[in-house]
Amino acid sequence: MRHIKILAVESELGAGTRGASLGFEAIRIAALDFGSSFFRQYPIEKIPHENDRLLDAPGSLHARRGPHVMTVCERVMHAVCRTLQQNIFPIVISGDHSTAVGTIAGIRLAYPDARIGVIWIDAHADLHSPYTTPSGNLHGMPLAAALAEDNLAQRINNPDEQTIAFWEAFKKLGGISPKIRYDNLVYVALRDYEPQEEFLIRQNRVKVFTTEEINNLGIDKIGREVLQAVEPCDIIYISFDVDSMDPTISRGTGTPAPNGITEKQAASLLQRLVQSPKICCFEITEVNPTLDRENFMAENAFEILLKVTNQLQNN
């Protein structure tokens, strides 16, 4: 049985669509609607956000609101590190995916010598840098930052000096760069990405498990193969973006993509994965109730969260 703490990161600075900052409260409301005492069972720490900065000009064209995103990521980093050092399992419920840089940095700070595996369950690769981003939104860049990846070979942008200085600092968050390696990264349900990201995935031979493979091979086999791919790692972080699920389930996320997994597949796979004693942190992200009807995505997310937590407690 693991001691668990909820870290609520109500930031949406890295997203292009407003509303992800409401994701944590939407999931909490879903729990109340189900009559669940889940959020009374575990301590909750809310990470201070900078969402008032959304009223300011976004700054850099290629790293929108970058300094404020980094401020939030620093807070997340310290909270995750502190939680792990107390032998408590952090469950991070975040607004947009940019703050995963802080989560990874916190794991790295807590385990500076460990080989960290990352299971990224997401429709998107999140491998852009300011040199390749088509949008400038930092929720498309967390893995590139953690990998210290510029991808200059595929550059389409010419960021200004201020943006470059931000990006260099962002990559070095926590004082270690890179924080993870390509050979310790696994994608699940990846299907919507740009040529610049595909170049990196192919060049570095990153393992990708598609929705089609999940449908054909089944959850048990995929779960075994995912864990086998990160078996050499000392510890493993799972990041679950709800847009990995098909938008026919719900459109309550900022960047839905067709041909995703079902909520049952997501829950079953996550339950299988967290059985590994190497799993050190679980994150769920990008629930946006403003794009939804009747809070359906948050309800799905809560049911998944409840099953994952129960599995962690039963390990």
RAGI-V620463 format. One line per field, one symbol per residue. psi: psi as a letter, one per 30 degrees, with the letter a starting at -180 (. if undefined). A space follows every 10 residues. Layout:
# RAGI-V620463
psi = ???
This chain:
# RAGI-V620463
psi = kkkkkkjjjh kgfflfkkff fgeeeeeeee eeefgkgegf fkkkkkkklh ffffflkfbk fgikheeeee eeeeeeeeee eeeefghkjk jkjldlfeff eeeeeeeeee ifgljkkkjj jkflfhgllf ffkffgkffg geeeeefhke hffgkflill eeeeeeeeee egkfgkklfl lefgkkkkgk fjlleeeeee eeeghkkkjl eeeeeeflee eeeeeeeefg eflelkkkjj kffflkffek ghleilklha lleeeeeeee eeeffkffkf kkkklgkjff glkgheeeee eeeeeeeeee eeff.
